[in-house]
Amino acid sequence: MNSRRKFIKQSAIAAAGTYFGAMGFSAKSYGRILGANDRVRVGAVGFSDRFRDTLLPCFLNHHQELNFDMVAVSDLWSYRRNLGVELLKSKFNHDIKGCRNNDELYAMKDLDAVIVSTADFQHALHAIEAVNAKCDVYCEKPFAETMEDNRAALKAIKASKQIIQIGSQRRSGANYKAAADFIQQGKFGDITMVELTWNVNQPGRWRRPDLVAKLKQEDTDWKRFLMNRPFEEWDPRKYLEYRLFWPYSSGMPGQWMSHQIDTVHWFTGLMYPRSVVANGGIYQWKDGRRNWDTTTAVFDYGDKDMKKGFQVVFGSRMHNGDERPAEIYYANGGELNLNTNKISPKGGLQEKQAAAMGLKPNLLPELSLTSQEEKVVASANTGADRLTSNHMRNWMECIRSRKETNAPVEAGYYHSVATIMTNAAVRTGAKATFDEKTQEVMVNGKVFKY
């Protein structure tokens, strides 16, 4: 008996997919053509807060219509694994397999896809495991925190036939798509500056004191958790509050900046910055963390010949802010503001100032990017997050159609280049660059290593 995976990958079905696509069938209708029994069986890699509070609700928004099912959860910690099994049982009304690790998960028959929501440094490595097991992958960001992991994951995924969606959900937002079109069609003019900010006032952000108190070493697998990171003695804070501790996470660059810098790459077609300088520190929340509570990074983007370029500034603080991430693109004629979803002549070249230099005024029109305003849900832990729901659906439909997702592996690879460059610049105090030939982040002529 053929499994669903074997069935969908037969050459005849691939040819049928091409035919039906040409005939105007949607991915959804093509999925229905495959038959009611063609259920896509999905496993969760990591029963995290992100999975429970956002990714699962977004999956539930679409799973019945697209005939997807959740069949297993893999988590190293017995407590979370058991919670995951019970929650998924209640949502899908059937037994769920609880796996102590990913070896057990991928030993299952007919597992078709996984949702990876583990510690930041594990994403790329878990994506490699998934595609090697011939599973399609929804992989949370940051995609990778070191270039070694980044290169290995890119190579493995490109060598496979698996569908991957990087969790850069802005790529599935109508307002972001409209902004990309406006800029790429030349209507905005040359970008001269981009301002990115992500500010909160949350002493508990990325802290899990109640969970830390529950976690015992004998209830998990510390060595397996560390994967390829240098060995450290058992520490439940590093296990559960990993976003505060390098080399398990870069913190602000990987968690927040990776989202925003991805839009720069998408809108402009530039893959990575020419250079990054950055500074950061722990100014307020002195609770033993290694990663900063304040970061400022300045990027130089542009063509290799240096004839055109622009600056991007990313700023983030955890001790003052209302969690309204800002993304504003500037041109000589005005601005494109993704908080207001407006294009405006604000700051553009006025007639009087232009005339003084024998120039013509340059003012963009007043336009709305979309008729329906889309909000970025900054905390990203709510099933009401329309961007993530759209992003999850895009992945599910692409599993059906075998088409490329909105955020393919290259999106993750290059946002990781930018975040690794930022991490290198802050930790060394020097300018970071990217060597395209060796695919390495360089500082002072040397490869950056953690």
C-alpha positions in Angstrom: 0.0 0.0 0.0 1.4 3.3 -1.0 1.8 6.0 1.6 0.5 9.5 0.9 4.1 10.7 0.5 4.9 8.1 -2.2 1.6 8.9 -3.9 2.0 12.6 -4.1 5.5 12.3 -5.4 4.8 9.9 -8.2 5.7 11.4 -11.6 2.2 11.0 -12.9 0.8 13.1 -10.0 3.5 15.7 -10.5 2.5 15.9 -14.2 -1.1 16.2 -13.2 -0.2 19.1 -10.8 1.4 20.9 -13.7 -1.7 20.3 -15.9 -4.2 21.3 -13.3 -2.2 24.4 -12.5 -2.2 25.4 -16.2 -6.0 24.9 -16.2 -6.4 27.4 -13.4 -7.1 25.0 -10.5 -6.0 26.4 -7.1 -3.8 24.6 -4.7 -6.8 23.9 -2.6 -8.8 22.4 -5.5 -5.8 20.4 -6.5 -5.6 19.0 -3.0 -9.2 17.9 -3.3 -8.6 16.2 -6.6 -6.1 14.0 -4.8 -8.9 12.5 -2.8 -10.6 12.7 0.6 -8.2 10.1 2.0 -5.1 12.0 1.1 -4.6 13.4 4.6 -1.4 15.2 5.4 0.0 14.0 8.7 1.9 16.6 10.7 4.1 16.4 13.8 5.2 19.1 16.2 8.9 19.4 16.9 8.9 21.2 20.2 5.8 22.0 22.3 6.7 25.6 22.9 4.7 28.6 23.9 4.9 29.8 20.3 3.5 26.5 19.0 0.7 26.3 21.6 -0.4 29.9 21.5 0.0 30.8 17.8 1.1 28.1 15.4 -1.4 25.5 16.5 -4.4 27.9 16.4 -3.3 29.1 13.0 -3.0 25.4 11.8 -6.5 24.8 13.3 -7.9 27.6 11.2 -7.2 25.6 8.0 -6.6 22.0 8.8 -10.2 20.7 8.1 -10.6 22.5 4.8 -7.2 21.4 3.5 -7.4 17.9 5.1 -4.4 18.2 7.4 -4.0 16.3 10.7 -1.7 16.5 13.7 -0.5 13.1 14.8 2.5 13.5 17.1 4.6 15.8 19.3 8.3 15.5 20.0 9.7 17.3 23.1 12.7 16.4 25.2 11.0 17.4 28.4 8.4 14.9 29.7 6.3 17.6 31.3 5.8 19.6 28.0 5.6 16.5 25.9 2.6 15.3 28.1 1.0 18.7 27.9 1.3 18.6 24.1 -0.2 15.1 23.8 -3.2 16.1 26.0 -3.9 19.4 24.2 -3.6 17.8 20.7 -5.9 15.0 21.7 -8.5 17.5 22.8 -8.2 19.4 19.5 -8.1 16.5 17.0 -10.2 13.9 18.9 -7.8 11.0 18.4 -4.6 9.6 19.9 -1.4 11.6 19.6 2.0 10.0 19.8 4.3 11.6 22.3 8.0 11.2 21.2 10.9 11.6 23.6 13.1 12.9 20.7 13.1 13.4 17.0 14.6 9.9 16.3 11.3 8.5 17.7 9.3 11.0 15.7 10.9 10.2 12.3 10.6 6.5 13.0 6.9 6.9 12.5 5.3 5.6 9.3 3.6 8.1 7.0 4.7 11.3 8.7 4.5 13.9 6.0 5.4 17.2 7.6 6.6 18.9 10.8 6.3 22.3 12.5 9.6 23.2 14.1 9.3 25.5 17.1 12.3 24.8 19.3 15.2 26.9 20.7 16.6 29.5 18.3 19.9 27.7 17.8 18.1 24.5 17.0 15.9 25.6 14.1 18.4 25.0 11.2 19.5 21.7 12.7 16.0 20.5 13.2 15.1 21.5 9.6 18.0 19.3 8.4 16.7 16.4 10.3 13.2 16.9 8.9 14.2 17.1 5.2 16.5 14.1 5.6 13.4 12.2 6.9 11.6 13.4 3.7 9.2 15.7 5.6 8.0 19.1 4.6 8.8 21.8 7.2 7.4 25.0 8.7 10.5 26.3 10.5 10.4 29.2 13.0 12.9 32.0 12.8 15.6 32.9 13.3 16.6 30.2 10.8 20.2 29.9 12.0 22.4 31.6 14.6 25.8 30.5 13.1 27.0 30.4 9.5 28.0 26.8 9.9 24.4 25.8 10.7 23.1 28.2 8.1 25.2 26.7 5.2 24.5 23.1 6.3 20.7 23.7 6.4 20.6 25.5 3.0 22.6 22.7 1.4 20.4 20.0 2.8 17.1 21.7 2.0 18.1 22.6 -1.6 19.3 19.0 -2.2 15.9 17.7 -1.1 12.4 17.9 -2.7 10.8 19.1 0.5 8.6 22.2 0.9 9.9 24.6 3.5 8.3 27.7 4.9 10.4 30.0 7.1 8.4 31.7 9.8 8.8 35.2 8.4 5.1 35.8 8.3 5.3 39.3 7.0 5.7 37.7 3.6 2.1 36.6 3.7 0.7 40.0 4.6 -1.4 41.9 2.1 0.1 45.3 3.2 3.7 44.0 3.0 3.0 42.5 -0.5 1.6 45.9 -1.6 4.7 47.6 -0.2 7.0 45.2 -2.1 5.1 45.8 -5.3 5.2 49.6 -4.9 8.9 49.7 -4.3 9.8 47.0 -6.9 7.8 48.8 -9.6 9.9 51.9 -9.1 7.0 54.0 -7.8 8.8 54.8 -4.6 12.1 55.9 -6.1 15.4 55.0 -4.6 15.4 54.0 -0.9 17.6 56.4 1.0 17.0 55.2 4.6 15.1 52.6 6.6 14.2 52.8 10.3 13.4 49.7 12.2 12.5 49.7 15.9 11.1 47.1 18.3 10.7 48.4 21.9 9.1 46.8 24.9 9.0 47.4 28.7 8.8 43.9 30.0 11.2 42.6 32.7 9.6 39.2 32.2 10.1 39.0 28.4 11.9 35.7 27.7 11.9 34.8 31.4 10.1 31.6 32.6 10.6 31.5 36.4 7.6 29.2 37.1 8.7 26.7 34.4 12.3 26.9 35.5 11.3 25.8 39.0 9.5 22.7 37.5 12.3 21.5 35.2 14.6 18.7 36.5 17.5 17.4 34.6 16.3 13.8 34.9 13.1 14.8 33.1 14.8 15.9 29.9 17.9 15.2 27.8 20.4 18.0 28.3 23.1 16.7 26.0 20.6 16.2 23.1 19.3 19.7 23.8 22.8 21.2 23.3 23.1 19.6 19.9 26.3 21.1 18.4 26.9 23.8 21.0 29.8 23.7 23.4 29.1 21.6 26.5 28.0 23.5 29.6 26.8 22.1 32.9 23.1 21.7 33.3 21.2 25.0 33.7 17.4 25.0 33.5 17.5 28.7 32.7 19.5 28.2 29.6 17.1 25.4 28.6 13.9 27.5 29.0 15.1 31.1 28.9 17.5 30.4 26.0 16.7 33.7 24.3 18.7 35.4 27.1 21.8 33.3 26.6 24.3 33.2 23.8 25.2 30.8 22.1 21.6 29.4 22.3 20.2 32.7 20.9 21.4 36.1 19.8 18.4 37.6 21.5 17.2 40.8 19.8 18.8 40.3 16.4 17.5 36.7 16.0 14.1 37.1 17.6 13.0 40.6 16.4 15.4 42.0 13.8 15.2 38.9 11.7 11.6 39.7 10.9 12.2 43.3 10.0 15.5 42.9 8.1 13.8 40.3 5.9 11.5 42.9 4.5 14.5 44.9 3.4 15.8 41.9 1.5 12.4 41.1 0.0 11.5 44.7 -1.1 14.9 45.5 -2.6 16.2 42.1 -3.9 19.4 42.7 -2.0 20.5 39.5 -0.2 22.6 40.9 2.7 24.2 44.1 4.0 27.5 45.3 2.8 28.5 45.9 6.4 27.1 46.3 9.9 28.3 48.2 13.0 26.5 47.7 16.2 26.5 48.2 19.9 24.5 46.7 22.8 24.4 46.3 26.5 22.6 45.2 29.6 21.5 48.5 31.1 18.3 47.7 33.0 17.6 44.0 33.6 20.6 42.6 35.3 19.3 39.1 36.0 22.2 37.0 34.9 21.4 37.2 31.2 24.1 37.2 28.5 22.1 38.9 25.8 21.5 42.6 25.8 18.4 44.6 26.8 19.4 47.4 24.4 20.7 47.2 20.9 21.4 49.6 18.0 22.7 48.3 14.7 23.5 50.4 11.5 23.6 48.6 8.2 25.0 49.7 4.8 23.0 48.2 1.9 23.5 48.6 -1.8 25.1 47.5 -5.0 28.6 46.0 -4.9 29.9 48.8 -7.1 29.0 51.3 -4.4 27.2 53.5 -6.9 23.9 53.2 -5.0 23.1 52.5 -1.4 21.2 53.3 1.7 21.4 52.9 5.4 19.2 50.8 7.7 19.1 51.5 11.4 17.6 48.9 13.8 17.0 49.9 17.4 15.5 47.8 20.3 15.2 48.3 24.0 13.4 46.1 26.6 13.1 48.7 29.4 10.8 51.3 27.7 8.3 50.9 24.9 4.8 49.9 24.0 5.6 47.0 21.6 4.6 48.6 18.4 7.3 47.5 16.0 8.0 50.3 13.4 9.2 49.9 9.9 9.6 53.1 7.9 11.1 53.4 4.4 12.4 56.8 3.3 12.9 58.2 -0.2 13.7 61.7 -1.5 9.9 62.0 -2.3 8.5 60.9 1.0 8.0 57.8 3.1 6.4 54.4 3.2 5.2 53.6 6.7 4.2 50.1 7.6 2.7 51.1 10.9 0.1 53.3 9.3 0.2 51.3 6.0 0.4 54.7 4.2 2.6 56.1 1.5 2.9 59.9 1.9 5.0 62.9 0.7 6.1 63.5 4.4 9.7 64.7 4.4 9.8 64.9 0.5 11.6 67.6 -1.5 9.4 70.7 -1.4 9.2 73.2 -4.2 11.0 76.0 -2.4 14.0 73.8 -1.3 14.2 72.3 -4.7 14.2 75.6 -6.5 17.1 76.9 -4.5 19.3 74.2 -6.2 17.6 74.4 -9.6 15.8 71.2 -9.0 12.1 70.1 -9.3 10.0 69.2 -6.3 9.7 65.5 -5.6 6.6 64.5 -3.6 5.0 61.1 -3.4 1.2 60.8 -3.5 -0.9 60.1 -0.5 -1.9 56.4 -0.8 -3.0 53.5 1.4 -1.1 50.2 0.9 -4.2 48.1 1.5 -7.9 48.7 2.0 -7.8 46.4 5.1 -5.3 47.4 7.7 -3.1 44.6 8.9 -1.4 44.8 12.3 1.8 43.0 13.2 1.1 41.2 16.4 4.3 42.0 18.2 4.1 39.4 21.0 3.3 36.8 18.3 1.6 34.6 20.8 -2.0 34.8 19.7 -4.2 32.8 17.4 -5.7 36.1 16.2 -2.4 36.8 14.3 -3.7 37.1 10.7 -0.3 37.3 9.2 0.8 34.0 10.8 -2.5 32.3 9.9 -2.1 33.4 6.3 1.5 32.2 6.4 0.5 28.8 7.8 -2.1 28.4 5.1 0.4 29.2 2.4 2.7 26.4 3.6 -0.2 24.0 3.7 -1.4 24.9 0.2 2.2 24.6 -1.1 2.5 21.1 0.4 -0.5 20.3 -1.8 0.7 22.0 -4.9 4.5 21.4 -4.4 5.0 25.1 -5.3 7.5 27.4 -3.5 6.2 29.0 -0.4 6.2 32.8 0.3 9.3 32.4 2.6 11.5 29.8 1.0 14.8 28.7 2.6 16.8 31.5 0.9 14.7 34.0 2.9 15.9 32.3 6.1 19.4 32.0 5.0 19.9 35.7 4.2 18.0 37.0 7.3 20.4 34.8 9.2 23.4 36.3 7.5 22.2 39.8 8.7 21.5 38.7 12.2 24.8 36.8 12.5 26.6 39.9 11.2 24.8 42.0 13.9 25.7 39.6 16.6 29.3 39.6 15.5 29.5 43.4 15.4 28.0 43.8 18.9 30.2 41.1 20.5 33.4 42.3 18.9 32.8 46.0 18.7 34.1 46.0 15.1 32.5 46.3 11.7 31.2 43.0 10.3 31.1 42.1 6.6 30.0 39.1 4.6 32.4 37.2 2.3 30.3 36.0 -0.6 32.9 33.5 -1.8 33.4 31.7 1.5 29.9 32.4 2.8 31.4 33.6 6.1 30.8 36.5 8.4 34.1 38.4 8.8 35.4 40.7 11.5 38.8 42.3 11.3 39.7 39.9 8.5 38.9 36.8 10.5 35.9 34.5 10.5 33.5 35.2 13.3 33.1 32.2 15.6 31.1 31.9 18.8 
